[in-house]
Amino acid sequence: MSALSERPESPAVGAAVPHESARLHVTGAAQFTDDLIPRTKDVLHAHPVQVPQAHARVTALRVAPALRVPGVVRVLTAADVPGVNDAGIKQDEPLFPEEVMFFGHAVCWVLAETYEAARVGAAAVEVETEPLPSYVTVREAIAADSFQGAMPQLVRGDVETGLADAVHVFGGELEIAGQEHFYLETHSSLAHVDEAGQVFVQSSTQHPSETQEIVAHVLGRASNEVTVQCLRMGGGFGGKEMQPHGLAAIAALGATCTGRPVRVRLTRAQDLTMSGKRHGFLVEWRVGFDAAGRLLALEATLTSDGGWSLDLSEPVLARALCHVDNAYWLPHVRLNGRIVRTHKTSSTAFRGFGGPQGMLVIEDILGRCAPLLGIDPMELRRRNFYRRGQTTPYGQLVRHPERLDRLWRQVVDTGDIAARQREVAAFNAAHPHAKRGLAVTPVKFGISFNLTAFNQAGALVHVYRDGSVLINHGGTEMGQGLHTKMLQVAATELGIPLGRMRLAPTRTDKVPNTSATAASCGADLNGGAVRQACEQLRERLTRVAATMLGLNAADISIVDGVARGTGAPTGVEWNDLVRTAYFQRVQLFAAGFYRTEGLYWDSAAMQGSPFKYFAYGVAAAEVEVDGFTGTYRTRRVDIVHDVGDSLSPLIDIGQIEGGFVQGAGWLTLEDLRWNTGTGAARGQLATRGASSYKLPSFSEMPEVFNVTMLADAAEEGAVYGAKAVGEPPLMLAFSVREALRQAAAAFGPAGISIDLASPATPEAVFWAIERARACGGHGPTADADLAPGGAANAGHPTPERALRTVSHV
């Protein structure tokens, strides 16, 4: 084991401890950004002036009517910006736009003594516009040649040769839905300016350093004049990686213009209509298999819906292309990526960051092609797993591919899959109006930021004279348990009980230049930095202990709060050791830094080794579908997931469960709808509340939910041998979608290929069932275009009718 992955005696990591803020959360005592308002004097409330048009040019903006509203103090416009009127990293997101780019785009902000006065004032602002052509769907944008950003291509081998050599060739199309983050806490910021002109911003942000940078350039200030703090977030999921910056800038601008604290807190409807979502994709593909069902070649064009600005669309697309392979060896690959500009909110990061969309491509292909190949879907997937020595299409060696086999076998064995498959078949034969499906799917997810420079982190650890320890690090807490893990890492490295540790809120004047808490790297990066800082402190303190005990420092270890020599019965208590070190003028604070080694990425060539390692997982899901309505229930889910050697098992189990449920929501329930008509409401988000946007709830939870972490899986070169766990479990939910596909197919004759919309809502499942029923008596075939979202062709030739099958699925 490497020094980074080794664990000492009696480590705090690996212990099943509760989330560090669990008691605060469940009692309501936890403080979030907007909870600071009551304790802040003379706060002004900000309200956006939103324009109800998808695309228009602002020809007149009259704010005087708002200023006549009692309680209104000021209306912020572009004229108030002393620096740069832009809140985006690509300089394509004007804070106060002259061109409305989506329905509900804010063109100015009203500041008032109360929220109600700000709302009334915003309604009084007069905005005149000139309508412009708008593109709401990906297909509309493609037809209008409305593209933005880079168009990367990922190539290995010769796709045309691979397809020519294939025995079976299929082609098709897939539309992948977006997803709303729907965090419990909406976007919030609170800013004030002190007597020295320093700007302090409290923000619900996953990326405090970038929030600091954007606020500074909007204000025309240097970064050292702006401090950003994040207490904690009530959820983020990627939606608070980029999107909080402009809102924090509004609060800071208001505070500098008025000299009073300014609060920005979006209502749920504002948050839904103004903030970005998971990227939707349109995918066209061709795939070739050999006679044994092994993948030979894949060509696909992935077109992502970037919304009105680039935001993070380019790296999201790059990660999507890098994850199309998922767990499968593809000898010949040509993947084309492009981003359309639509007149909708700017798509942004969401848990998985493009990986889920890329992986869905190959999982959908295998699910649709398995019946046409006459191969059980489980066997088709297993047959195409990566093997030792093989590399990804972008050239990275796939380490530990044997873990896929271990995970697969464990799920099949402990989930009693063979017996349950027989039970499903018997149930389906006996029930004409209800069918069950059982599917098993794998996950291989790369861990690290695609941009190598982001793979760094810092920490600052203080040991006080009384022996208590305060930890500052650059990661933010959004409920995922990062702070809990950092406490365990620090306690392990220092060799003291967890009760001696405390974490300070994340802020930019303690740890600078931090990367976003994203890409599942929070524990890897910040854990490395915290451990490095604590290692410095431990080495200093063991030298002091060696002097006190008359031993060599190399023979001293600190375990359970006592420094003692090897085999010695007595030692020095932690508090005494710290006090002695202070009086010997030993430095009792340390800055730690960590950078992930071994990464390389050429974004132009789409080649390199961008990931430190791969996280693996396998899930089996069984569903039952009602043939009259398309409604379904998830009867059982079995998951075995690779988290390396877990830093915090309770946290990791919760992340696996939560990620899976959120993935199931994306794939089967959460249906974003925009008005695509030609009327005045064109481009308006129709699903702008919990009443119209269906989130997973208790009723959608699996009736039996078994989650196990893979044993004996420590990761060499990672902090205490642990792997990331934030994003990979989301993709385990592919098993639910594939089980629904199989259940829908069971309503038709054997061997039919079913196209299933994404999300596979009950309505979509019903139409899939209808297409399956329509295939009765025609033998193995693909589904006909009987409903919106159906395939364009029917009556495909079967593999048995020709050695080479060329068809559109």
N, C-alpha and C positions, 0 to 999 in steps of 0.2 A: 504494500500500500504506500502511496505517496504521503509526505508529511501533512499535506492539506486534508487528506481523507482519513488519516488515523484518528482513533478516539482514545482519550486517556482513561485512566481508572475512574470509575463512578461518574460518568458524564451526565450532564443535565440534558444533553440532546438525546433523543430517543425515548424520553419519558413522556407519558401520556398526560400532559398538563392542559388545563383549560385555557382558552383564549385569554390573553392578559386583560382585555376589557369586557369579558363576558358578563361579569356582575353589573358593570356600568350600563351595558347594553340592555339587559333584561329589566333593570330597575328604572331605566330612563334617565339615569344620571350622566350618561356619556354626553360630552359637549361636542357639538358640531359647529361649523362656521356660523350658521344663522342663529345659534343659541347665544352668541356673544352680543347680540343686539341689545337686549335689556340692560346689560351692564355698561353699555357705551353711551355717553352723553351726547345729545344734540345730533343724532343720526338723521341723515337725509335718505329718503327712499327713492330708488331709481325705477323707472318703468319705460319699456321700449315703445316706440311708435312704429308699429308694424304695418307694412303695405300689403293689402290683400290682392296681389297680382303675382303671377309666376315669373314674368319678365317685363320690365318697363323701365323707361328713362324718367328720372325725376326732373320735372321742368319747373316746379316751384315748391318751396317749403316755407310755410308761414307759421312761426312759433308764437307770435304775439298773443293769439287767443289763449294759449296755454298759460302764459304769464299772468293773465287776468283771473285765472282760477285761484281761489283762496288756498293758501298753503303751498303753492308752487313757487320755488325759489329760483330755478334756472332750467334752461333747456340746453343740453349739450349737443353741439353740431360740429361739423368738420372745422369750422372757424376757431374752435376752442383748442384744437390739437397743436401743441407747441413743437412736437416732434414729427413722427411719421404716421400718417393716417392709414395704418394697416396693422392687422392683428394676426397675419399668417406668416409662416416660416418661408413661404414661397413668394411673399409680397404680392399675393393675388386676392387678399381678403380685406378690402377697405373697411375700416371700422365704422365710418359714416359714408355709405356708398351713394354715388350719383346714379347708379344703375341697380335697380332691384333685380335680384337674381333668383329668388325663390319666393313662394307664397308665404308671407309673414316675415320677410326680411326687414330688420329694424334700420331705419334711416336716421333716427336721432333718439335721445333719451331725455326724459323729464325727471327732474329732481324736486322732491317736495317734502314737507314736514311729516306727512303720513303717506302710507302706501295708497290709501284711497284717493288722496289729493293728487298723487302722481298718476294714478290710473285715469282720473277724470281729465287731468291736464293732457295726458297723452292722447286721449280721445278728441281733445279740442284742437290739436295741431292739424293744420291744413296741408295736405300733400297733393300736388297735381302731378300727373304722370302721363307719359306717352307709351302706350302698349307696344311691345316688341314680340317677335316670334318666340315661341317657347317649345322646348323639347322635354317631355315628362318621362318618356320610356326610353330604354336603351335602344330599342329598334328605331324610334324616331330620331334619336341622336346619330345613330349610324347612317341612316338615310340622308341626314343633313350634313354628314361629314363633320360632326361636332366632336372633335377629339382634343385631348389635352395630355400633356406630360409625355413621358418616354413610351416607346413601344418595344419592350424587350423580347428577345427570342432565346429559347433554351433548346439546344440541339445536341443530340448524340447519335452517332451512326448515320444510316441512310434510310429514312422513313419509306421512301418510294420502293427501295429494294426490299425492305422488310414487309411491306404490304404486298408486293408482288410475290414474295415467297410464301405468304400466309395461305393456309387452306381455307380459313374463314375470315372474311372481312365484313365489318359492320360499320355503319355511320349513323350519326344522330345528332340531337340537339338537347340541351339542358338549360332551363332557366332556374337560377338559384336566387332565392329571396334574400332580402336584407333582414335586419333585426334591430329593434329598438332596445337600448340598454335598460331603460326603465329602472334605474337605480332608485332606491327609496328616497335619498336626498337629492333634490334637483340642484342645478348649478347655483353656487352661492359664493359671494365675495364681500368682504368688508375692508375698506381702506381708510386710513387716516394719515395725516402729515404732522410730524412733531415740531417742536419749536426750532429745531435746526434745519427744517425743510426735508428731513428724511421721510420717505414714503414707506409705510408699513401696510402690507396687504395680507389679510387672512383669506385663504382661498381653498375651496374644495377642489384640489388639483392633484393629478398623478405626477406632474412634472413641474415642481416648484421653480427649478432653475430656468426653465424655458418661460414660465409665467413671468418670472423676474425680468428676463431679457425682453419680452414683448412689452411689458409695462414700461420698462426703461426707454425703449426706442419710441413708444407713443408719446411719452412725456419729454423726450429729448434729453434724458438724463443718462448718467453712467450707471452701470449695474450696481456699483457700491452705494448708490443713493437709494436703492430699492431693496427692501427685505420682504420675502414672501414666506409665510408660515402655513403649514397644513396640519391642523390638529388631528383629524381623521376624516374619512369620507364615509358617507352612508351608501357605499357601493360606487363602483367606477366602471369596471369591465372594459376599460379602454376609452370610454366616452369622455373621460376627464384627463386624457393625455394631451390633447391639443385644444379642445374646445373651450376650456376655462379661460384661456389667455385674454381674449377680447373682452370678456365680461369683467375680469380683474382690471383690465385697462380702463374700462368705463368707470369702475368704482374709484380707481386711483386718479383719473382725470377729474372726476367730480370733486374729489377731496382737495386736489390742488387748486381747482377753480373757485371753490367756495370756502376753503379753510375748515370745513366740517367733515366728520366721518360720513362716508357714503356706503350704503348697503345695496347690493344687487342680488336679488334672489328670484329666480324664475318660478312662476307657477308651473304646475304639471303641464297644462296646455301650452304655455310658452316654451317649456323645455322640449316638448315633443315636436313643436312646429319650428323651432329655431336651431336645434342641435342635430349633429350628424348621427348616422346609424351605420350598421354593418353594410359593407358593399354588396349590392346585388350583382350577379354575373349572368351573362348570356354566353353559353359555350357551344361551339360546333366541333364535332370530333369524328375521326375515323380510327378504327382499331383493327389489328390483325392478330389471329391466333393460329398456332400450328394444329396438327391433327389431334394432339393430346390436350389441347386447351391451354397451352402455355402462351403467354403474351409475347408477341414478336415485335409489333410496331404500334405506336400511337402518335397521331397528329391531332392537335387541338388548338383552337383559337379561343382564348378567354378574354371576353370584353367586360370590363368592370364599370359599374355606374359610379363615377366619381362625384356626382352632384355638381354644384356650381363652382367649386374651387378644388385645388389639388389636395390640400391637407396632407394626409399620409397615404394617398392613393398609390403612389409609385412603389413605396416599400411593401404595401399590402399586396399589390399585384406580383411583385417579385417573390414574396413568400408563397403566394398561391401557386405560382409556377414551380417553385421548389418542392411543393408538397403534392403535386398531382400523382406522383408515384406511390404515395403512402407506403405500404409495406411490401410493394411488389417490384420485381426486377423487370425493367423495360429495356430490351437491347437497343431498339431504335426509337428515338423520340424527336419530335419537333413540336415545341409548344410556343405559340405566339400570344403575346399579351398586348392589350391596348385599353385605354381609359376614355370613356366618353364624358363630355360635359353635358349634364342635364340641368334643368332649372328646378332643382330640389335642394334641400339642405345638403351641405357638403358631407359626403360619406367619410367615415373616420375609423379609427382603431376600434376593434371589438374582439374580445377574448378569442384568441386563435389567430388574429391578425392576417387573414387571407388563407391561412393553412386549412381551415375547415372547408372553404369553398374549393380549394385545389383538390383536397382529398375526396370531396364529394363527387368530383368528376369521375375518378377511377372506380369508386365504389358504385356509383350509378351505372357505369358501363358494365361492370362485372355482374351486377344484379339483373340488368336487362339482357345481357348476352348469355348467361348461364343456361337458361331454358333452350335457347336456340342451338347451343352447343351440345345439349343433352347431358350436361354435367351438373351435379348438385352444387348450388352456390357455395356452400361451405367448402366442398372439395376444390372448386375452382379457385377460391381464394387461397386456401392452404397450398395448393400446387404451385402458385406463383410467388410465394414468399421469397424475400431476399435470402441468399445463402452466403456463407463465409467467403470473403474475398471480393464480393461484388461492390460496385460503387453506384452512387446515385447518378441521375442524368447530368448533374452539375459537377460531378467528379469527386465527391466526398466518399471515403470508405465507410461502409455501414458496419459499425462496430457492434458486437454482440447480437447478430441477427438470430442466433440460437435462442435468444430470449423470447422471440415471437413464438417459436415452437413450444417452449416451456409454458408460456402464458396460454397458448391455444389448448394444449393438452390439459392444463389444470382446469380451465373453464369447461372443457368438454367432459372431463371426469367428474369434477365436483358438482357441475350443473346437471349431471345425468342426462346429457344431451341425446344420446342414442335412444334411450327409453322414452324420453319426452317427444322425440320426433315420431315414434310409433304412436304415441298417445294423440299427437296432433293429427296424424293421418286418420286414425280411427274416429276422432271427433269430427273431422271434416266430412268423412264418408257418411256419418250419421246425422249431420245437421245441414240441411240445404240452405238455411237462411242465416247461418252464422258460421264463420270460418276462423281458424287460428293459423298463425304463422310463427315460426321460430327461426331466428337468424343469428349468426355469429360473425362479428366483424373485428378487424384489428386496427391498431393505431401505431404509427411511427411518426413522432413529431420532433423536429429539430429545436434545440434549446440554445439560444443566444440571439442578440440583435443582429439582423442582417447587416446593418452598418457597423463595421468592426469598432469604430471609435466609441460607440455607445457602451461597449462592454467594459466599463470601468466604474468604480464606486469609491466613496470615501466614508470615513467614520471618525468620530472624536469621542474618546472615552475618558471620563474623569473618575479618579478614586479620591474620595474626601477623607479628611483626617479621622473621621469616626468609622471608616471602613465601608461606608456605603458607596455605591457605584452609579454613575449616571452615564447613559449611552446616548449619543447623537449619531444618527446615520442618515444617508441620503434617500432612503426608501420611504414611501408613504404607506399608511395603513388604510385600506378600504374595506376591512372586514375579513381579509384573506388570511390573517394571522402572521404577517411578516414580523411585526414587533415581538410576538410571542417567540418566534424562532430566534430572533436576534438576542433576546434575553437568554435563551437556552445556550446559544453559541457562546456568548460572553461568559456566562456562569461556568460553562465547560472549560473554556480556555483559562480562566482565572482560578478555577478549582474551588469556587465558593458557592453557597446555596443561592437559589433563585431569589429568595427573599431579600437579599442584599442589593438587588439590581432595580433600577428604574430607567424608563425610557423617556427622553424629552421629545416634544413635538418636532416634526421635521421642519427645518427652516434654513434659508439660504445663507444666513450670516454665521452659521455653525459649520456646515459642510457645503462647500461651493461646487459649482459645475457638475451637478449630479445628472445622471441619466433618468429618464422616466421610470417609474415603477411599472414595468410592462415586460412583454416578451417572456413571461414566467421566470425572469432572471433576478427578481428581487432578493431572494434568499441566497442565490449563488453569489451575486456581486456584493451586496451589502454584508452578507455573512463573511465573505472573504476579507472585507475591509475591517469589520468589527473584530474578527479573529486576529488579524494582523496587529491592530492596535492593542488588543489584550495580550498578545504574545510579547510585545515590547514591555508592557507593564509587569507581566509575570516574570520575565527575565530579570528586570531590575529588582523585583521584590525577592526573587530566589537568591540573588547575590547578597541582599541584606540578611536574609534568613541564614545563609551559609555562614556569615560572619557571627551571627548570634549563636549558632549551634556549633561553630568550630568545624564545619565540614566544607567540602567542595560544592560549589554551586551546581555542578553537573549531577550531584547526588541528591539534590533537593527536589521534592515535588510538593505541590499544594493540592490536597484532596480534602473535600468536605470542609473547607475553611481552615485547614491546619497545614502549616508548612513543616515537613519533617524529612529527615534523611532516609535513605533506603534501609528498610528494616528497623529503623529506630522506633522505640515505643513512645517517645514523647516528641513534642514539636512546639512550634510557635503558633498561637492563635492568630487568625487573620487580622483582627483589630489591633493587636499588639504589634504585629509585623508592619502594618500601615503606619501606625503612630511612630514607630522607631524609624521607618524610612523617611517620614517627614522631618524629623529632627536631625537626620543625617543629610538633609537637603537633596533627597532623591526625587526626581520628577515623577509626579503622580498623575499625570495626564499624558495621553498619547494620541496622535493622529494616525489612522490606518488608511491604507490605500490598496486596492485590488484591481488587477486587470486580467481578463481572461486570456490565457496564452494559447497559442496554436491555431488562431483563427486567420483565415485569409479569404477575401472575396473580391473578385473582379466583376463589378456590376455591369460593365459594358459587354463582357464576354459571357456573363452568367455562369462563371466557373469558379471553383474554389472549395474551401472547407469552412463555410460560414458558421457551423454549429459546433459547440463544445462536445455535445453528445446527443443521442436520440433517446427520448422517453417512449416507452412501449406500453401497450395495453390491449386487452381483448375483452369484449363484452358479448354476452348472449342475451337476447330479449325475446320474450314470448308475448304475443298480443292476441286478442280476440276481437273480431270485427263484426258489426251488425250489418247484414246485407240490405236492410231496408233504408238505413240512414247513413251508413258509412262511419258511424261513431264506433269508438273502440276503447278498450281498456288494456293497460299493460299488466299482464298477469304476473310476470316474473322477470327479473333482471339479475344476471350473475356477472360480476366484474372482477377481473384480476388485473391489477395495475402495477407497473414498475415505477417505484419512487426511489430506487436505490436503497440506501439505508436511512430510513425516515428520520428527519430532525425532530419531528413532533407528530406522532401518529394520530392523535385526536384531530389536529388541524388538517392533516393530509387526508384522512378519511372524509372529513367534511368537505374538503375541496373536490375530492373525487365525486362524491354524491351531488354536490351543488353544480359542478361542471357538467355532469351527465344530464341533470334535469334541465339546465339551461340549454344544452344542445338539443334535447328532445323538444323543448319549446320552439327553438329556431326551426327545426326540421318538420314539426307536425302541427304547431298551433299558431305561432305568431305571424300574422298575415298583414303586413303593411300595405295600405291601400291609398293611392293618390287619385285625385280626380283627373281623368284623362280626356274629359269632354272638351267641347269648344266654348263653353259658357264662361261666365264671370268667375266661377269657382275652379277653373282649370289650374292644376298644380297644387291644389289644397290637399293637405294630409287629412284623410277621412278618419283614420284610426288615431285620434288624438286624445285618448283617455283610456282608463282601465275598463270602461264600459264597452269599448269597441275594439280594444287590442287585447287579445286573449293571452294571458300569461299562465305558465304552469302553476297549478295549485295542488292542494292535498289530494284532490280527486284524480289528478293525473299521475300521482306517484305510483310506482310499481307496487303491487300488492305484496310481493316478496322481493326484497332488495338485498342482495348479498354482495358485499364489497370486501375484497381481500387485497392486501399488498403483497407483491411478489417477494418471497424470502430469498436470502443469500444473493443479494443483487447490488451490493455496495459499488458505487461508481468511483473508479480511480480518478484522482485529480479534481474531485468536487469537494466542497466543504463538508467534512466529516462523512463523506461517502454518499451524501443525499442527492437526489435528483429533483428537478423542478416539478411542480404538480399543479400550477394554476390553470394552464390552458389545455394540456393534452387530454384530460378526461372529457372535455366537451365533445370530442369527436367519437367517443365511445357510443354516443347516441345514434350513430349510423345504424346500429343494430336494430333500433326501433323502426326506423324507416324501411329497412330491408325486410323486417318481419311483416310490416304492413303490406309491402309489395307482394310477399308470398301469400298472405291471407287473401288479398284481393284477387290474385291469380287463381286461388283455389275455387273461386266461383265459376271459373271457366274450365275448359278441357286441359288435360295435362300438357305441359310443354309450351305454354304461351308466354310471351314476353310482355311484361306490363310496364308501361310508362307511368311514373308516379310524379305528380307535381311537387314542387318545393315552395312552400311547406305542404306537407301531406295532411291538410286539414280534413275533418270528416267529409266536407263537400268534395274535396279532391279524391278522397278514398272512394266515395260513392261513385264518382264518374269512372274511376279505374275499375270498380266492380262491374259497372255497366258495360265497359269495353270488354272485360273478360267474358261476361255473359254473351255478348254479341259474337264472340269467337266460337261458340258452341257448335260442334259438328264439323268444324273446318280443319281440325288437326292443329298441330303446333304452328303458331303464328305470332305475329306481334300485334299490338292493340291498334284498333282503327281510330280515326279521328271523330269520336262521337261527342266530344265536349271540349270546351276551352281547355287548352293545355294538353290535349291528346296528340299523339304522334301523327305525322302527316301521311304516312303510308300504312297500308294493311296488306295481309296476305303474303307475308314474306316467305321465301322458300326455306325449307327446313334443312338442317345440316345433313340429314340422311339422303336428301334428293340430289346432292351434288358434293363433290369433293371440295369445291370452292364456293362459298356462299358470299355473295355481295348484296347487302341490303341495308336499308335505313331502318333503324330501330326507333 
